[in-house]
Amino acid sequence: MPRINSPAELEEFRRSILSKRSDDRPCITLCSGSACHATGSEKVAGAIVAELENHGLTGQVDFRRTGCHGFCEQGPIVVIYPEGICYLKVKPEDICEIVSHTFKEKKLVERLLYVDPTNGEKSSFEHDIPFYKNQQRLILGLNRKIDPKSLEDFLAVGGYKALTKALFEMSPEEVIGEVKAAKLRGRGGAGFPSGMKWEFARKAPGDQKYVVVNCDEGDPGAYMDRSLMEGNPFTVLEGLMIGAYAIGATEGYIYVRQEYPLAVDNLSVAMKEAERRGLLGKNIMGSGFDFTVKVHRGAGAFICGEETSLLASLEGKPGEPKSRPPFPANKGLWGKPTNINNVETWANIPVIINEGAEFFSSVGTESSKGTKIFSLVGKVNNTGLVEVPMGIPLRDIIYKIGGGVPKGKKFKAVQTGGPSGGCIPEAYLDVKVDFDELMKMGAMMGSGGMIVMDEDTCLVDIARYFLEFLSDESCGKCVPCREGIRQMLKVMTDITQGKGKEGDIELLENMAMATQGAALCALGKTAPNPVLSTLKYFREEYEAHIKEKRCPALSCKELIAFHIDPEKCKGCGSCLRKCPANAIEGGKKTIHVIDQEKCTKCGTCIEACPAAFQAIGKLSGVPVPAPVPQEKRALA
């Protein structure tokens, strides 16, 4: 079909697409997001095409490569519709069996089904897997159903209905009113009301205005925006165009991290398809609304996630923040009124316009509406992207969706909000996840990072790690951030290396408060959060490091030693053979001994020691026992 010139032509095109599709028609979907791509989805895709052809099913079974399904540690993921049969960790050699069993014999491939690590129960269908069953996927839901490069797929699931409604049934002020009524808050970290932000830009004087997509998430372990942009770029474009119409902008920019090549590829294809069909560019669908968009690839500086730094980078300047006011809504890109939101915020807009503010605001809490996507990682059984309603308890995310802590370990803390977030202990796991409640805990929502930690995690070292990251990523423009973080890091490093001294805790608290109060931008103002939250909830760990030179988690290398228990050692030689530093002495049927001068504390010996013996352990805060004399090491 040529260019679409009206809503009627768009609906005609949609009907023609749907007439060729059936919900009952068999379809294989393969997750092809970055995580599954890294674990071999490309080869799996080739095997699927070949096997369908070998079995004469090419014309009877559809095959669709989709965006991220979310359950990333279990990839590559194959889901077979209409049943919703879900196979995990699929390899190319599994495809022959999947096609012959599932399509020919109507049987399940049992070994590829999900097995619950807590009770051993298998789940045959995607919707029965606890990881998916306990989510509410308003935004991520389409990722697993459409080819991100296919405009036809997007239209088949209702794509561009929201844009059509906004352009032809609503005024710009009504669009803004709907977003305000929905009480959508920005998902990039600050949580500022989006509708209010749009209204500021709408009312700002000026003929030229801009809209910008912030796809520069730099939090360690976070990839929510990446997966949305890779898996459903059309939704982001649709939300961006609705926002542009609302504030009176005709140009937009999508700022994407250099490390997101698949997102850029899929987005570029989507933009070309939209332009070809008249859904992007001049006089969109005959509405008189013009909108063009460009993709800008950022160099990967964490500071460019801050909006004024991002805009400076777009202008070709160093990515450094500016003092506000003026805010970008009044004076942004090239001094013009600019509205900037992150990927997830823009992706919420079509839902609000299609379903209405009343529907959207029915989900969540009084102050935090809708759903939120989190990157659930760390010491948890089920890692990946989860989308949950605002107000869900942290406990439900970690245990109902995440499946709890692996290997029977005890939960210790969860860190929310990226490197500038806070660590929340077990006592507060029932806190509701929303912008305000997390702030009360000394943490924050951030863009959606969520790292689970078990009993083996040293919270002092975790705080030191995040300070190290933030020190590296600070742009250095303001002294409180540049020097405040650096000096806190120096003290934290001393503490984790056994060089801490009385008064360090108070010094950290003073520096944290000074940095928080005087830094120019959000990076500096929130950087002390890991220190302040761990001091608040795990102060005894700091005291143990300083006063006893002991790491309770047995994690900090400078404060631990590895020791072989002579009562348990069976002289098997497993640890000796595996030690990369040749730090273990011993022979066949003799007690082994670790040379503390040579030991690098890598932990290989503990992994090598048979579970039946458990002869090797860690010590901290106590002297290492003297080695067994050479003449007494022989075992009977």
Secondary structure, 3 states (H helix, E strand, C coil): CCCCCCHHHHHHHHHHHHHCCCCCCCEEEEECCHHHHHCCHHHHHHHHHHHHHHCCCCCCCEEEEECCCCCHHHCCCEEEECCCEEECCCCHHHHHHHHHHHHHCCCCCHHHCEECCCCCCEECEHHHCHHHHCCCCCCHHHHHCCCCCCHHHHHHCCCCHHHHHHHHHCCHHHHHHHHHHHCCECCCCCCCEHHHHHHHHHHCCCCCCEEEEEECCCCCCCCHHHHHHHHCHHHHHHHHHHHHHHHCCCEEEEEEECCCHHHHHHHHHHHHHHHHCCCCECCHHHCCCCEEEEEEEECCCHHHHCHHHHHHHHCCCCCCCCCCCCCCCCCCHHHCCEEEEEHHHHHHHHHHHHHCHHHHHCCECCCCECEEEEEEEECCCCCEEEEEECCCEHHHHHHHHCCCCHHHCCEEEEEECHHHCEEEEHHHCCCECCHHHHHHCCCCCCCCEEEEEECCCCHHHHHHHHHHHHHHHCCCCCHHHHHHHHHHHHHHHHHHCCCCCCCHHHHHHHHHHHHHHHCCCHHHHHCCHHHHHHHHHCHHHHHHHHHCCCCCCCCCHHHEEEEECCCCCCCCCHHHHHCCCCCEECCCCECCEECCCCCCCCCHHHHHCCCCCCCEEEEECCCCCCCCCHHHCECC
